[in-house]
Amino acid sequence: MKMPRPDYLLLAVAIIALDPHLVAAAVISAGGEHTCALGGDARAVCWGSDAAAITAPRDSRFFQLSAGLAHGCGVRADGGVSCWGDDSYEQAQPPAGKFTEVSTGDFHSCGLRADARAQCWGDNRYGQAAPPSGAFVHLTAGSLHSCGLRPEGSVTCWGSDLWLFRQSTAPPGSFIGISAGQLHSCALRPDGRAACWGSDFYGQSSAPPGPYAQISAGRYHSCGLRPAGQVECWGNNGYGQASVLPGVFIEVSTGHYHSCGVRADGRVECWGGKRGEPAQAPAGRFGLPQASAGGEHRCQRSNTGRVECWDTRSAMSLPVPEPRLTAISAGLRHSCGLRPGGVVACWGDNSEQQASPPRGAFVQVVSGYLHSCGLRPDRRVQCWGRSGSWTGTPRDSPFREISAGGTHTCGLSPESRAICWGINSDGQIAAPSSLFTQLSAGGMHTCGLHPDGQAECWGLNADGQASPPRGAFVQVAAGYLHSCGLRPDRRVACWGNNRYRQASPPPGEFLSVVAGGYHTCGVQHTGALLCWGDVRDGRAP
């Protein structure tokens, strides 16, 4: 028996510029003796003692950056890569074409193509710029070696593999994150445990017990971000690079002799430094904005952590009880977000207890029609709200990420398999058995991205919302009766119901896209939020 379809079902996933468990750091990247960060206007800001490495192009907008030994690279808003700084081995001469991620080592760089192929350039004396064939979901370039995370969760490394250290000999099993240092590598297990291998001369491969939400390997030290926001570092501390500042962070990045973290309000703070300069982070707020489109409202989080929500039709501002959040997700008439430290805060309609989250820390939260779900630090799912919407929730299975739809929820397993649960009125939880790199649960349908960037949808298709066009995407978003995707050139394509023009995206480049009830929103390459469809005012007030 089919459930009645409410007037506004939705996908509500907090859009974070890049998932830190699958790709490179979203806001900062610490290099040799310099650091680069993304400003709120998507421009690169670099500082430190290396004059050449901090000369990032000011006329370009980026959605991801990476700082190497003495050079840096970034993926521009149009999908191309720009590099700057030392070019002694042509490591700052990227190939043409579209990329979804870039990572810089000492004298080489690697990028991830839209079809999931790895391509590297620069110094290849140790094979560090000669990646193997096959698909990857994340790349990381170390000093003389590189590593990649496969869609099924295994790690493959190439380049220098000194017999004494074996930094390129990854352990077996599944991982959700990877970071390559100089003579060691570190990765995150699905349950948040850290696994490091290679040189341990300074203790850089002896990670304290987990769980961690993010990990970063530096020259002779490593750092991890705890689910509650505390940073812990281990290994060499000769320059203070492992002497962490107190307080809560939302991201961490390790360089050669220094480390940096991002506070919940967008401030960057660094510690350590061979000459002192890298620790002097500039004033200001860093990071790209986040957007979430709900059934009857939309929300935006600025890089200061401030959250604002508006009624879709009236454009009136809605009350938000939490002044600072690290992530947001808009449901039908309720919203949820993560406080600094991982505690969930929800507000709005609570008729089915969908805005009454359980206690404790989470690393992700998503809002559906009348239910909400979160990922615990061990990557297990816990849901609340209308029970039918989360019937059959896997209790013991870890997930990389989750997405809440109308009356169902889907998760991506460490092996990149889609697992869905809840009401199956239209086949929306009957996920294909193929591999996916991202999922988005809509009203009565679900969409996912394959490793090669092709989109596949299943469930209700009465308006064509489950029939994506051909071609590669770097992100997909499922709404109530429509869906949208972000192409490698950062243009938006939509399909399905277009009654309110919600499937007619404006021209231009976007950093992310979210689909709601009868409207769609995207973060433009300038950092501004633009919405279209059944909205009174497309731009955020």
Backbone torsions as a table, in degrees:
resi	resn	phi	psi	omega
1	MET	NA	129.3	-178.0
2	LYS	-82.0	140.5	176.5
3	MET	-75.4	147.9	173.5
4	PRO	-63.4	142.9	-177.8
5	ARG	-91.1	116.0	177.5
6	PRO	-61.5	160.7	-176.0
7	ASP	-65.5	-30.1	-179.2
8	TYR	-134.8	99.4	168.2
9	LEU	-102.4	170.3	-170.5
10	LEU	-164.6	166.4	159.7
11	LEU	-103.3	138.7	176.7
12	ALA	-138.7	92.0	178.6
13	VAL	-118.9	130.9	175.3
14	ALA	-63.1	120.5	-179.7
15	ILE	-88.4	107.9	172.9
16	ILE	-99.3	135.8	-172.2
17	ALA	-44.3	-47.2	176.3
18	LEU	-144.1	138.7	178.2
19	ASP	-71.9	115.3	-174.6
20	PRO	-65.9	-13.9	179.1
21	HIS	-84.5	-18.6	-176.2
22	LEU	-111.5	-27.0	-176.7
23	VAL	-131.0	-172.2	-175.2
24	ALA	-70.4	170.0	-178.6
25	ALA	-54.9	141.8	-172.2
26	ALA	-84.5	-28.9	-171.8
27	VAL	-116.1	-49.1	-173.9
28	ILE	-123.2	159.0	173.5
29	SER	-149.1	119.5	-179.5
30	ALA	-95.2	131.9	-178.1
31	GLY	-112.3	-143.4	-177.8
32	GLY	-63.2	-74.2	175.3
33	GLU	-128.1	32.5	177.5
34	HIS	-149.2	168.6	179.7
35	THR	-140.7	145.1	175.9
36	CYS	-124.7	146.5	179.6
37	ALA	-142.8	154.2	176.7
38	LEU	-89.7	126.4	174.2
39	GLY	-81.2	170.0	-179.7
40	GLY	-64.3	-18.3	177.4
41	ASP	-96.5	13.8	177.4
42	ALA	69.5	16.8	174.3
43	ARG	-93.1	151.4	180.0
44	ALA	-86.2	133.9	175.2
45	VAL	-121.7	120.4	-178.7
46	CYS	-122.6	148.8	178.7
47	TRP	-149.0	164.2	-179.5
48	GLY	138.4	-169.3	-173.9
49	SER	-91.2	-8.8	-178.6
50	ASP	-95.1	104.8	-173.4
51	ALA	-60.8	-40.4	-177.6
52	ALA	-70.1	-36.3	-174.8
53	ALA	-73.3	-15.6	-176.6
54	ILE	-101.7	8.3	-177.7
55	THR	-92.9	56.7	177.5
56	ALA	-67.0	142.9	-179.5
57	PRO	-63.2	126.8	-177.5
58	ARG	-83.8	-13.0	-178.4
59	ASP	-92.5	5.1	-179.3
60	SER	-110.2	149.6	173.5
61	ARG	-109.4	137.8	-175.9
62	PHE	-125.6	157.8	169.9
63	PHE	-119.7	-0.7	175.0
64	GLN	-160.4	140.8	-177.8
65	LEU	-130.2	158.4	173.7
66	SER	-148.9	129.3	179.1
67	ALA	-103.7	125.6	178.5
68	GLY	-98.2	-156.5	-179.9
69	LEU	-61.6	-54.6	-179.8
70	ALA	-141.1	21.3	175.9
71	HIS	-143.9	168.6	178.6
72	GLY	-142.9	157.4	176.5
73	CYS	-140.3	156.5	176.5
74	GLY	-148.1	148.5	173.9
75	VAL	-89.5	118.0	-177.1
76	ARG	-71.9	169.0	179.2
77	ALA	-62.9	-23.1	178.9
78	ASP	-91.4	4.1	177.9
79	GLY	93.0	-10.6	176.4
80	GLY	-81.2	165.2	-179.7
81	VAL	-110.7	135.3	172.0
82	SER	-119.3	140.6	178.7
83	CYS	-129.2	159.3	-178.9
84	TRP	-150.9	165.7	177.8
85	GLY	95.0	-153.6	-176.6
86	ASP	-55.9	132.2	-178.7
87	ASP	-130.7	29.7	-174.6
88	SER	-62.7	-25.2	177.9
89	TYR	-119.7	20.8	-178.5
90	GLU	63.7	25.9	177.6
91	GLN	-73.2	-12.1	178.1
92	ALA	-105.4	20.6	177.9
93	GLN	-118.1	80.7	-177.2
94	PRO	-71.4	150.7	175.3
95	PRO	-71.3	160.7	177.8
96	ALA	-73.1	166.0	178.2
97	GLY	112.7	179.8	-175.2
98	LYS	-98.5	139.3	178.1
99	PHE	-131.0	157.8	175.5
100	THR	-109.7	-12.0	-178.3
101	GLU	-162.3	150.1	174.8
102	VAL	-138.6	146.7	178.6
103	SER	-140.1	135.3	-175.7
104	THR	-113.4	136.8	175.6
105	GLY	-104.7	-147.7	178.4
106	ASP	-72.3	-55.8	-177.4
107	PHE	-131.4	19.6	176.5
108	HIS	-144.0	166.8	-180.0
109	SER	-139.6	152.2	177.6
110	CYS	-134.0	145.1	178.4
111	GLY	-133.7	153.7	179.2
112	LEU	-105.6	118.9	178.9
113	ARG	-73.2	163.5	179.9
114	ALA	-63.3	-24.6	178.7
115	ASP	-92.1	14.3	174.5
116	ALA	78.2	8.0	175.3
117	ARG	-81.0	145.6	175.3
118	ALA	-92.5	138.9	175.8
119	GLN	-138.2	129.3	-177.9
120	CYS	-123.1	159.1	178.7
121	TRP	-148.2	159.6	-178.7
122	GLY	105.5	-153.3	-177.0
123	ASP	-58.3	127.8	-178.9
124	ASN	-130.9	26.3	-177.2
125	ARG	-63.1	-24.8	-179.9
126	TYR	-113.9	11.0	-179.2
127	GLY	81.0	10.2	-177.0
128	GLN	-70.4	-16.8	179.1
129	ALA	-107.8	19.0	179.2
130	ALA	-120.1	77.5	-176.2
131	PRO	-69.9	151.1	175.6
132	PRO	-73.4	166.3	178.9
133	SER	-75.7	171.3	178.6
134	GLY	106.2	173.4	-175.0
135	ALA	-90.9	146.8	174.8
136	PHE	-132.6	156.9	174.1
137	VAL	-112.8	-12.0	179.2
138	HIS	-159.9	142.0	177.8
139	LEU	-125.2	150.8	174.4
140	THR	-145.2	129.4	-179.3
141	ALA	-102.7	124.4	176.0
142	GLY	-96.5	-157.8	-179.8
143	SER	-69.7	-56.9	-177.4
144	LEU	-125.0	11.4	178.1
145	HIS	-146.1	166.2	179.0
146	SER	-137.0	155.4	178.2
147	CYS	-137.7	154.9	177.1
148	GLY	-139.4	147.2	177.0
149	LEU	-96.7	120.4	179.8
150	ARG	-77.0	158.0	178.5
151	PRO	-56.9	-34.5	-178.5
152	GLU	-82.3	2.2	174.1
153	GLY	102.1	-7.5	179.0
154	SER	-80.9	159.6	178.8
155	VAL	-110.3	133.2	174.8
156	THR	-121.1	129.5	178.8
157	CYS	-120.8	157.1	178.4
158	TRP	-147.8	158.9	-178.5
159	GLY	108.3	-154.0	-177.8
160	SER	-56.9	133.6	179.8
161	ASP	-142.6	59.6	-175.5
162	LEU	-49.8	134.9	-173.4
163	TRP	-59.7	-27.2	-178.3
164	LEU	-76.7	-24.2	-173.9
165	PHE	-116.2	-43.4	-178.4
166	ARG	58.5	47.9	-179.4
167	GLN	-69.3	-16.4	178.9
168	SER	-101.7	6.3	178.0
169	THR	-100.6	90.5	-175.5
170	ALA	-74.4	144.9	176.3
171	PRO	-70.8	158.2	178.6
172	PRO	-73.7	170.3	177.0
173	GLY	107.4	-177.4	-176.8
174	SER	-98.3	145.9	178.6
175	PHE	-137.2	161.0	177.2
176	ILE	-121.7	-3.4	178.4
177	GLY	-159.0	155.6	-175.8
178	ILE	-151.5	143.2	177.0
179	SER	-146.9	129.3	-178.8
180	ALA	-103.4	131.8	177.4
181	GLY	-102.7	-143.9	179.4
182	GLN	-82.8	-61.3	179.8
183	LEU	-120.9	19.7	177.7
184	HIS	-148.9	166.5	178.1
185	SER	-138.5	151.7	177.2
186	CYS	-133.6	146.6	179.5
187	ALA	-144.2	159.9	179.3
188	LEU	-106.4	129.6	172.5
189	ARG	-75.5	162.2	-180.0
190	PRO	-57.3	-28.8	-179.9
191	ASP	-89.9	9.3	176.7
192	GLY	91.5	-2.3	177.1
193	ARG	-72.2	143.9	178.1
194	ALA	-93.4	137.1	174.9
195	ALA	-125.8	119.5	178.9
196	CYS	-120.4	149.7	179.5
197	TRP	-146.3	162.3	-176.9
198	GLY	106.4	-152.1	-178.3
199	SER	-60.7	136.8	176.2
200	ASP	-129.7	27.5	-175.8
201	PHE	-58.8	-37.0	179.3
202	TYR	-104.2	7.3	-176.6
203	GLY	83.5	12.8	-177.1
204	GLN	-69.5	-16.5	178.3
205	SER	-104.1	6.3	179.7
206	SER	-102.8	76.1	-177.0
207	ALA	-71.0	136.6	172.8
208	PRO	-62.5	159.2	-180.0
209	PRO	-57.1	146.7	-178.6
210	GLY	-80.8	-164.8	8.8
211	PRO	-88.8	162.3	174.7
212	TYR	-128.1	152.2	175.7
213	ALA	-98.1	-19.6	179.4
214	GLN	-156.2	154.3	179.5
215	ILE	-140.7	148.7	-178.9
216	SER	-145.6	127.7	179.9
217	ALA	-102.9	126.6	178.8
218	GLY	-101.5	-150.8	-178.2
219	ARG	-70.9	-63.5	178.6
220	TYR	-125.8	18.1	177.9
221	HIS	-144.7	167.6	180.0
222	SER	-139.9	155.5	177.0
223	CYS	-137.5	150.0	176.3
224	GLY	-134.3	147.4	178.1
225	LEU	-100.1	119.2	177.7
226	ARG	-72.6	154.6	179.0
227	PRO	-57.9	-28.5	179.3
228	ALA	-85.5	1.3	174.1
229	GLY	100.9	-4.9	177.3
230	GLN	-80.9	143.4	177.2
231	VAL	-100.2	136.6	175.5
232	GLU	-126.7	131.6	-179.7
233	CYS	-121.7	154.1	179.2
234	TRP	-147.5	156.6	-178.2
235	GLY	108.5	-155.3	-176.4
236	ASN	-60.3	135.2	179.6
237	ASN	-131.2	27.4	-176.6
238	GLY	-62.0	-24.8	179.5
239	TYR	-117.2	15.1	179.5
240	GLY	81.0	10.5	-176.1
241	GLN	-69.9	-16.2	178.4
242	ALA	-108.6	7.7	178.3
243	SER	-94.0	87.3	-170.4
244	VAL	-69.3	141.0	172.2
245	LEU	-70.9	145.6	-180.0
246	PRO	-71.6	164.0	176.1
247	GLY	106.9	-175.7	-174.5
248	VAL	-100.3	134.9	175.2
249	PHE	-122.7	162.8	175.7
250	ILE	-114.5	-4.6	179.4
251	GLU	-162.6	150.8	177.9
252	VAL	-140.3	147.1	177.5
253	SER	-144.6	136.3	-178.4
254	THR	-108.2	136.8	174.4
255	GLY	-106.0	-155.7	179.4
256	HIS	-74.4	-48.8	-176.6
257	TYR	-128.0	13.3	179.6
258	HIS	-148.8	167.9	177.7
259	SER	-138.7	154.2	179.5
260	CYS	-137.9	151.6	176.5
261	GLY	-137.2	156.5	178.1
262	VAL	-107.3	125.9	175.9
263	ARG	-78.4	165.5	-178.5
264	ALA	-63.9	-23.9	179.6
265	ASP	-93.4	12.2	175.4
266	GLY	88.8	-2.8	177.1
267	ARG	-75.2	143.8	175.4
268	VAL	-104.4	131.7	176.2
269	GLU	-128.4	137.3	-177.1
270	CYS	-123.5	159.6	176.9
271	TRP	-142.4	150.4	-176.6
272	GLY	86.9	-168.0	178.0
273	GLY	128.3	125.8	-176.9
274	LYS	-61.7	-37.7	179.9
275	ARG	-117.9	2.8	178.9
276	GLY	93.4	-28.5	-174.6
277	GLU	-63.4	-42.9	-176.3
278	PRO	-59.2	-25.4	-177.7
279	ALA	-78.0	-7.7	-177.7
280	GLN	-92.5	74.6	-179.9
281	ALA	-67.0	140.4	179.7
282	PRO	-68.8	157.7	176.6
283	ALA	-71.4	164.9	179.4
284	GLY	116.4	-179.1	-179.0
285	ARG	-116.7	139.4	-175.5
286	PHE	-123.6	156.7	179.0
287	GLY	112.3	151.6	-180.0
288	LEU	-87.0	153.5	177.7
289	PRO	-70.3	160.6	176.4
290	GLN	-118.8	149.4	178.8
291	ALA	-133.6	151.3	174.4
292	SER	-145.1	130.2	-179.1
293	ALA	-106.0	122.1	179.2
294	GLY	-101.0	-163.0	-179.2
295	GLY	-72.7	-48.3	-176.5
296	GLU	-127.6	13.9	178.2
297	HIS	-155.3	168.9	177.1
298	ARG	-137.7	151.9	-178.8
299	CYS	-131.9	153.7	176.9
300	GLN	-138.8	137.6	173.9
301	ARG	-112.2	124.2	178.1
302	SER	-81.7	172.6	-179.4
303	ASN	-74.3	-2.1	172.0
304	THR	-89.7	-4.1	-177.2
305	GLY	91.3	-5.3	-179.6
306	ARG	-73.2	134.0	-179.0
307	VAL	-112.7	133.7	175.1
308	GLU	-129.0	141.5	178.0
309	CYS	-129.3	149.2	-179.3
310	TRP	-136.1	143.6	171.7
311	ASP	-65.9	133.9	-172.9
312	THR	-63.9	-43.5	-172.8
313	ARG	-86.2	-35.9	-176.9
314	SER	-94.1	-16.0	-175.9
315	ALA	64.8	13.9	178.0
316	MET	-75.7	143.9	178.5
317	SER	-71.0	138.4	179.5
318	LEU	-106.0	146.4	-178.6
319	PRO	-67.2	136.4	175.5
320	VAL	-123.7	111.8	-174.1
321	PRO	-72.1	-20.2	-176.8
322	GLU	-100.6	118.1	-176.9
323	PRO	-72.1	-29.5	-177.2
324	ARG	-136.0	124.9	178.2
325	LEU	-134.6	155.7	179.3
326	THR	-98.2	-15.6	177.7
327	ALA	-157.9	153.0	-178.2
328	ILE	-136.0	155.1	175.8
329	SER	-152.0	121.5	-177.3
330	ALA	-97.5	130.1	176.7
331	GLY	-99.3	-153.6	179.2
332	LEU	-63.7	-62.3	177.1
333	ARG	-131.5	18.6	175.7
334	HIS	-137.1	165.1	178.6
335	SER	-139.5	155.1	175.9
336	CYS	-135.5	155.1	177.8
337	GLY	-153.3	169.2	178.1
338	LEU	-103.6	126.1	171.6
339	ARG	-76.0	158.9	170.2
340	PRO	-56.5	124.7	-174.5
341	GLY	107.3	-8.9	172.5
342	GLY	93.1	-1.5	177.6
343	VAL	-75.7	138.3	-177.9
344	VAL	-86.5	136.4	172.5
345	ALA	-121.6	132.0	177.3
346	CYS	-128.0	154.8	178.9
347	TRP	-152.2	165.6	-179.0
348	GLY	99.8	-153.7	-177.5
349	ASP	-56.8	129.3	-179.5
350	ASN	-128.6	28.4	-175.0
351	SER	-61.5	-26.9	179.2
352	GLU	-117.2	20.4	-178.1
353	GLN	66.1	20.4	179.6
354	GLN	-71.0	-16.0	177.9
355	ALA	-106.8	20.5	178.1
356	SER	-117.8	79.6	-175.5
357	PRO	-72.7	153.6	175.1
358	PRO	-71.9	163.3	-179.6
359	ARG	-76.1	167.7	176.3
360	GLY	101.9	174.8	-175.6
361	ALA	-88.3	146.1	174.6
362	PHE	-131.7	158.8	175.3
363	VAL	-109.7	-10.7	174.9
364	GLN	-156.0	146.1	174.8
365	VAL	-138.1	140.8	178.6
366	VAL	-135.2	147.5	-178.5
367	SER	-116.0	132.0	176.4
368	GLY	-107.0	-152.6	-178.2
369	TYR	-66.6	-63.1	178.5
370	LEU	-129.2	25.4	177.6
371	HIS	-146.6	167.0	177.3
372	SER	-140.9	155.5	178.3
373	CYS	-141.0	154.7	177.4
374	GLY	-141.2	156.8	175.2
375	LEU	-102.3	124.5	176.4
376	ARG	-75.0	167.1	178.7
377	PRO	-55.8	-27.6	176.8
378	ASP	-87.5	11.6	176.3
379	ARG	70.8	16.6	173.4
380	ARG	-86.2	151.0	-176.2
381	VAL	-94.1	140.3	169.4
382	GLN	-135.2	129.9	-177.3
383	CYS	-119.3	159.5	177.4
384	TRP	-150.6	163.3	-176.3
385	GLY	108.7	-152.6	-178.6
386	ARG	-58.8	120.8	-170.5
387	SER	-63.3	-35.8	-177.6
388	GLY	-61.7	-28.0	-177.8
389	SER	-72.9	-18.8	179.3
390	TRP	-127.9	26.7	173.5
391	THR	-60.7	134.0	179.1
392	GLY	84.5	15.7	179.0
393	THR	-56.5	124.8	177.9
394	PRO	-62.7	125.1	-175.3
395	ARG	-89.8	-29.3	-171.7
396	ASP	-117.3	9.1	-177.9
397	SER	-101.3	127.3	175.5
398	PRO	-78.3	153.8	179.6
399	PHE	-134.0	149.2	172.5
400	ARG	-73.4	-42.7	-178.4
401	GLU	-157.6	162.9	178.9
402	ILE	-134.7	161.9	178.7
403	SER	-146.0	128.8	-179.1
404	ALA	-101.5	131.3	178.6
405	GLY	-108.5	-151.7	-177.9
406	GLY	-61.5	-66.3	179.5
407	THR	-129.5	27.2	178.9
408	HIS	-149.5	168.6	179.9
409	THR	-140.2	146.9	177.5
410	CYS	-130.4	150.6	177.7
411	GLY	-135.7	153.2	178.1
412	LEU	-103.5	116.8	-178.1
413	SER	-71.1	164.2	176.4
414	PRO	-58.4	-23.0	178.4
415	GLU	-92.8	12.3	177.0
416	SER	68.2	27.2	173.9
417	ARG	-95.3	143.0	177.8
418	ALA	-86.9	127.3	176.7
419	ILE	-126.2	122.9	-177.3
420	CYS	-123.1	154.8	179.7
421	TRP	-150.8	168.4	-177.5
422	GLY	113.3	-150.6	-179.3
423	ILE	-80.4	135.8	-175.0
424	ASN	-116.2	44.0	-175.0
425	SER	-59.2	-31.4	-176.0
426	ASP	-129.8	20.7	179.6
427	GLY	81.4	16.3	-176.2
428	GLN	-70.6	-15.9	177.2
429	ILE	-105.9	4.5	178.6
430	ALA	-87.3	73.1	-174.0
431	ALA	-71.4	142.8	174.3
432	PRO	-63.9	162.3	-177.0
433	SER	-88.1	1.0	-177.1
434	SER	-77.7	174.7	-178.6
435	LEU	-85.4	146.0	178.3
436	PHE	-134.5	153.4	174.9
437	THR	-109.7	-13.6	177.6
438	GLN	-157.4	146.8	178.2
439	LEU	-128.6	152.0	175.0
440	SER	-145.9	117.3	-179.5
441	ALA	-91.8	125.9	-179.5
442	GLY	-103.1	-154.4	-177.7
443	GLY	-60.7	-66.5	176.7
444	MET	-129.2	23.9	178.1
445	HIS	-144.2	169.2	-179.4
446	THR	-138.8	144.4	176.6
447	CYS	-127.2	151.3	178.3
448	GLY	-146.6	160.6	177.2
449	LEU	-108.3	130.6	173.4
450	HIS	-79.4	163.1	179.3
451	PRO	-55.2	-29.6	179.6
452	ASP	-84.7	5.7	177.1
453	GLY	90.4	-4.8	178.4
454	GLN	-74.9	140.3	179.6
455	ALA	-94.5	143.7	174.5
456	GLU	-137.1	135.0	-179.7
457	CYS	-126.7	156.9	178.1
458	TRP	-147.6	158.9	-177.0
459	GLY	107.7	-154.2	-178.3
460	LEU	-56.9	132.4	-177.9
461	ASN	-135.9	27.1	-176.2
462	ALA	-61.1	-30.0	-179.5
463	ASP	-110.7	12.1	-179.5
464	GLY	81.5	11.6	-177.6
465	GLN	-68.9	-16.4	178.9
466	ALA	-106.7	19.4	178.9
467	SER	-121.0	78.4	-177.0
468	PRO	-70.8	151.4	176.2
469	PRO	-72.2	163.0	178.7
470	ARG	-73.6	166.3	179.3
471	GLY	106.5	164.5	-175.3
472	ALA	-83.2	147.9	173.6
473	PHE	-129.3	157.7	174.1
474	VAL	-110.4	-9.2	175.6
475	GLN	-158.6	148.9	177.0
476	VAL	-133.4	145.0	-179.0
477	ALA	-138.9	123.5	-179.9
478	ALA	-102.8	129.1	177.2
479	GLY	-103.7	-153.3	-178.5
480	TYR	-68.9	-63.5	-179.3
481	LEU	-123.0	14.4	178.3
482	HIS	-143.0	168.7	178.8
483	SER	-142.4	156.3	178.2
484	CYS	-140.0	156.9	177.1
485	GLY	-141.4	154.3	179.0
486	LEU	-104.9	120.6	-179.1
487	ARG	-75.9	163.7	177.2
488	PRO	-57.1	-27.1	177.4
489	ASP	-87.3	11.2	176.4
490	ARG	69.4	20.9	172.0
491	ARG	-91.3	149.9	-178.3
492	VAL	-98.1	135.7	172.7
493	ALA	-123.9	136.3	-178.8
494	CYS	-128.0	158.3	178.0
495	TRP	-149.8	158.9	-179.2
496	GLY	106.0	-157.6	-177.1
497	ASN	-57.1	133.7	-177.5
498	ASN	-131.3	29.8	-176.0
499	ARG	-57.0	-38.9	-178.6
500	TYR	-109.2	18.8	-179.6
501	ARG	68.9	19.9	179.2
502	GLN	-69.3	-17.7	178.3
503	ALA	-104.3	19.4	178.0
504	SER	-118.3	81.7	-175.7
505	PRO	-70.4	148.6	175.7
506	PRO	-74.2	162.1	177.3
507	PRO	-71.1	166.6	177.6
508	GLY	117.2	173.0	-178.3
509	GLU	-99.6	139.0	-178.7
510	PHE	-126.5	150.6	177.8
511	LEU	-91.5	-25.6	177.3
512	SER	-161.1	162.6	179.8
513	VAL	-142.0	143.2	176.4
514	VAL	-134.0	142.6	-179.5
515	ALA	-114.6	132.6	-179.0
516	GLY	-114.6	-143.4	-178.7
517	GLY	-62.7	-81.9	175.2
518	TYR	-120.0	32.1	177.7
519	HIS	-146.0	163.9	-179.4
520	THR	-136.8	146.1	178.2
521	CYS	-133.4	149.0	176.9
522	GLY	-141.1	146.6	173.1
523	VAL	-88.8	116.5	-177.6
524	GLN	-72.1	167.1	-177.6
525	HIS	-64.7	-15.3	176.7
526	THR	-87.3	-6.7	-176.9
527	GLY	94.9	-2.6	179.8
528	ALA	-84.9	149.5	177.8
529	LEU	-92.5	129.9	178.4
530	LEU	-128.6	129.9	-179.3
531	CYS	-121.6	153.4	177.3
532	TRP	-145.2	160.4	-175.7
533	GLY	109.2	-140.5	-177.5
534	ASP	-80.9	68.6	178.2
535	VAL	-132.1	141.5	-180.0
536	ARG	-73.4	-38.9	179.7
537	ASP	-134.9	114.8	-175.0
538	GLY	-65.1	-28.2	-178.2
539	ARG	-95.1	144.8	178.3
540	ALA	-62.6	133.8	-179.8
541	PRO	-59.3	NA	NA
